[in-house]
Amino acid sequence: MAELQCPGYKNAQQNGEYGNARVAHFAVTLAALATTDLMLLGQLPGSIKIHRISLKSADLGTGNTLDIGYRYLRSTDGTAVLDGFFNNLDTSAAALANSMVLGPINIAQGNGVELTLSTAGAVATGQVDLFVEYDYLGQ
């Protein structure tokens, strides 16, 4: 399994710098992402409570599904859940206008998590946008 970093992995667009409520936007254009590959979308800090995750995507091709989840940057902080947000989300029929997961999902104190994307079935090609609304609770 290859691990790939999307171009915005280290500089995801986020707002809420001076408050607790924040929104992060992760975007990637997949180019024939194989089912054995793991795409790393970006990082979120530790000690957060995720309230809503929205996903928009293009038609990613026939016969594929997406798993979107997270893994802790240090395994001592928590357990990876690679399908923690979306599990087998069907993206083969048409573009997804707004698929949503409602929390709360608590991310433990520590070094934070990186968001992951993987596919099942056929390869995936096209644009994926992930929006994460969360509160920073402090360390």
Secondary structure, DSSP 8 states (H G I E B T S, - for coil): --EEE-TTTTS-EEE-TTSSEEEEEEEEEEEEE-TT-EEEEEEE-SSEEEEEEEEEE----TTEEEEEEEEESSTTT---EEEEEEEEEE-SSS-EEEEEEEEEEEE-SSS-EEEEEEEEES-EEEEEEEEEEEEE---
